Amino acid sequence: MTSIREIVSEALAHQYLSIEAEESLRQLMRGKYGPDDFEAFMALQRAFLSGSLRQESRERLLGQQNFTIAAVADSIAPACTTRDLSYA
């Protein structure tokens, strides 16, 4: 089985955490792990906070949100007229 340190090392090397790796981390963090694994996980968290690591699940979520916002904007745009905007 892969260790937390191995997953973190791979993610930091590629500056990217895949959904599969994220799920593996969740499973591994539920069990017993040593101080080296805990320190590796904390390094991963610091990389997220500094913005030096991308997260696939977050990118997908943001992409879905942007798509939803664009769809709503497109659906209400025909209802707006120049006259409506002049009162804004």
Backbone bond lengths (Angstrom), bond angles and torsions (degrees), N, CA, C in turn:
res aa  C-N    CA-C-N  psi(-1)  N-CA   C-N-CA  omega(-1)  CA-C   N-CA-C  phi
1 M - - - 1.455 - - 1.531 109.30 -
2 T 1.292 116.16 144.11 1.452 123.30 179.19 1.527 109.49 -73.03
3 S 1.328 116.16 144.58 1.459 119.90 178.91 1.527 110.80 -94.72
4 I 1.315 114.95 164.62 1.460 120.75 176.35 1.518 109.77 -58.22
5 R 1.328 115.85 -43.57 1.478 120.04 179.78 1.518 112.30 -58.83
6 E 1.314 116.97 -40.14 1.467 120.37 -179.88 1.528 111.44 -66.19
7 I 1.314 116.53 -43.48 1.465 120.32 179.65 1.525 110.26 -64.42
8 V 1.324 116.15 -44.88 1.467 120.43 179.95 1.523 110.39 -63.86
9 S 1.317 116.87 -43.72 1.465 120.61 179.71 1.523 111.03 -58.59
10 E 1.319 116.11 -43.83 1.472 121.24 178.69 1.531 110.94 -63.91
11 A 1.332 116.56 -44.96 1.468 120.83 -179.49 1.530 110.81 -63.24
12 L 1.323 116.90 -43.70 1.464 119.99 -179.89 1.527 111.64 -67.02
13 A 1.321 116.39 -36.49 1.465 120.12 178.86 1.521 111.77 -63.81
14 H 1.340 116.26 -36.92 1.468 120.97 -178.69 1.528 112.86 -98.33
15 Q 1.317 115.95 -4.13 1.476 122.44 -177.83 1.531 110.97 55.55
16 Y 1.328 115.17 37.97 1.466 120.53 -175.13 1.521 109.04 -157.16
17 L 1.341 116.47 132.60 1.462 121.66 175.56 1.519 108.28 -113.23
18 S 1.321 115.59 115.26 1.467 120.27 -179.80 1.522 110.29 -76.14
19 I 1.313 115.48 164.23 1.462 121.32 177.20 1.532 110.08 -62.46
20 E 1.315 116.66 -39.34 1.460 120.70 179.73 1.527 110.99 -64.42
21 A 1.318 117.06 -43.29 1.465 120.95 179.09 1.524 110.35 -66.47
22 E 1.315 116.34 -38.68 1.463 120.69 178.30 1.526 110.75 -61.86
23 E 1.314 117.25 -42.65 1.461 120.94 178.34 1.531 111.01 -66.28
24 S 1.314 116.79 -39.49 1.464 120.14 176.86 1.524 110.73 -61.62
25 L 1.321 116.73 -41.64 1.463 120.30 177.01 1.526 111.00 -60.92
26 R 1.318 117.16 -43.03 1.464 120.56 178.82 1.523 111.12 -57.80
27 Q 1.321 115.51 -45.66 1.465 120.05 -179.37 1.523 111.11 -65.50
28 L 1.322 116.79 -44.18 1.463 120.44 -179.29 1.526 112.36 -66.79
29 M 1.321 117.48 -33.80 1.455 120.83 -179.01 1.537 111.30 -72.31
30 R 1.323 117.62 -17.57 1.469 120.79 177.02 1.529 111.61 -74.85
31 G 1.325 115.83 -23.46 1.461 120.13 -178.40 1.518 111.51 -95.83
32 K 1.305 114.54 -164.65 1.463 120.28 178.96 1.527 108.88 -84.79
33 Y 1.316 114.78 141.00 1.461 120.85 177.12 1.522 107.94 -149.73
34 G 1.316 114.61 157.52 1.456 120.51 -175.72 1.521 113.14 -93.26
35 P 1.317 115.28 178.65 1.467 120.32 -178.32 1.534 113.11 -63.03
36 D 1.329 117.56 -31.65 1.466 119.82 178.27 1.529 111.29 -66.27
37 D 1.321 116.09 -40.50 1.469 120.08 177.11 1.527 110.30 -66.58
38 F 1.328 116.54 -40.98 1.459 120.01 179.04 1.525 110.51 -62.78
39 E 1.320 117.96 -43.14 1.467 121.46 178.93 1.530 110.60 -64.49
40 A 1.324 117.26 -37.65 1.467 120.72 176.79 1.529 110.16 -63.28
41 F 1.333 116.31 -43.06 1.466 119.88 178.73 1.525 110.37 -62.63
42 M 1.312 117.73 -40.25 1.468 121.23 178.36 1.526 110.57 -65.07
43 A 1.323 117.63 -36.44 1.470 121.06 176.04 1.529 110.18 -63.01
44 L 1.324 116.13 -37.71 1.461 121.42 176.97 1.532 109.99 -63.20
45 Q 1.315 116.53 -44.53 1.463 120.58 178.70 1.530 111.32 -62.81
46 R 1.322 116.96 -41.27 1.476 120.16 177.64 1.531 110.80 -62.84
47 A 1.320 116.90 -37.51 1.468 120.59 178.89 1.533 110.37 -65.35
48 F 1.337 117.15 -40.02 1.463 119.91 175.66 1.516 110.88 -61.26
49 L 1.322 115.52 -47.97 1.467 120.04 -177.22 1.519 112.56 -63.52
50 S 1.321 116.98 -33.71 1.463 119.98 -179.78 1.527 112.36 -80.37
51 G 1.333 116.24 -12.79 1.462 120.27 -179.51 1.514 114.00 85.00
52 S 1.320 117.34 10.04 1.460 119.95 -178.15 1.525 113.34 -89.81
53 L 1.326 116.75 0.18 1.459 121.14 -179.24 1.522 109.67 -131.35
54 R 1.328 116.32 128.67 1.465 121.27 177.22 1.524 108.75 -93.95
55 Q 1.331 115.19 152.17 1.454 121.83 -177.30 1.526 108.44 -126.40
56 E 1.331 115.70 118.15 1.463 120.67 -176.35 1.530 112.28 -56.12
57 S 1.314 117.94 -43.90 1.471 119.93 -177.32 1.521 111.33 -64.11
58 R 1.312 117.31 -37.96 1.467 120.68 178.87 1.528 110.70 -69.28
59 E 1.327 116.94 -40.17 1.465 120.34 178.48 1.522 110.91 -63.13
60 R 1.313 116.86 -39.93 1.468 119.78 178.12 1.520 111.08 -65.74
61 L 1.327 116.13 -42.52 1.463 120.33 179.35 1.522 110.80 -62.53
62 L 1.318 117.25 -45.65 1.462 120.59 179.20 1.518 111.25 -65.11
63 G 1.316 117.06 -36.55 1.459 120.73 177.20 1.517 111.43 -63.59
64 Q 1.326 117.05 -40.01 1.464 120.94 178.04 1.517 110.92 -67.36
65 Q 1.331 117.02 -39.75 1.456 120.25 179.05 1.520 110.60 -65.19
66 N 1.330 117.52 -43.33 1.460 120.68 178.97 1.521 110.97 -63.37
67 F 1.329 116.51 -38.40 1.455 120.67 178.34 1.530 109.78 -64.12
68 T 1.323 117.48 -42.46 1.465 121.47 -179.85 1.518 110.88 -64.91
69 I 1.313 117.81 -43.40 1.461 121.68 179.04 1.522 110.17 -62.21
70 A 1.326 117.27 -43.11 1.460 120.95 179.28 1.532 110.63 -64.07
71 A 1.320 117.10 -39.75 1.468 120.44 -179.64 1.526 110.76 -65.38
72 V 1.323 117.02 -41.06 1.462 120.46 178.66 1.523 109.65 -65.73
73 A 1.324 117.11 -43.82 1.468 120.65 179.84 1.525 110.51 -61.59
74 D 1.330 117.43 -41.63 1.460 120.87 178.84 1.521 111.73 -65.19
75 S 1.331 116.61 -33.61 1.462 119.14 -177.10 1.526 112.13 -75.87
76 I 1.323 118.23 -27.39 1.465 119.32 -179.55 1.522 112.67 -96.82
77 A 1.308 118.03 -15.33 1.468 121.17 -178.09 1.529 112.83 -58.14
78 P 1.324 120.62 -42.88 1.470 119.52 -179.95 1.530 112.87 -62.47
79 A 1.319 118.40 -24.51 1.458 121.09 -178.68 1.528 112.21 -76.66
80 C 1.321 116.98 -18.91 1.465 120.75 -179.11 1.526 109.95 -87.22
81 T 1.300 116.53 140.86 1.462 121.17 176.03 1.512 108.46 -122.80
82 T 1.306 116.61 169.66 1.462 121.24 178.20 1.518 110.20 -60.44
83 R 1.310 116.59 -39.76 1.461 120.71 179.35 1.533 110.74 -62.36
84 D 1.358 117.23 -40.52 1.459 120.73 178.50 1.531 111.61 -62.10
85 L 1.323 115.73 -38.54 1.455 120.07 -176.59 1.538 111.82 -73.38
86 S 1.318 117.86 -23.19 1.450 119.00 -178.15 1.528 112.27 -69.87
87 Y 1.307 117.89 -18.38 1.457 121.23 178.84 1.508 112.78 -90.28
88 A 1.319 117.82 -6.93 1.470 121.19 -176.39 1.504 111.86 -70.00
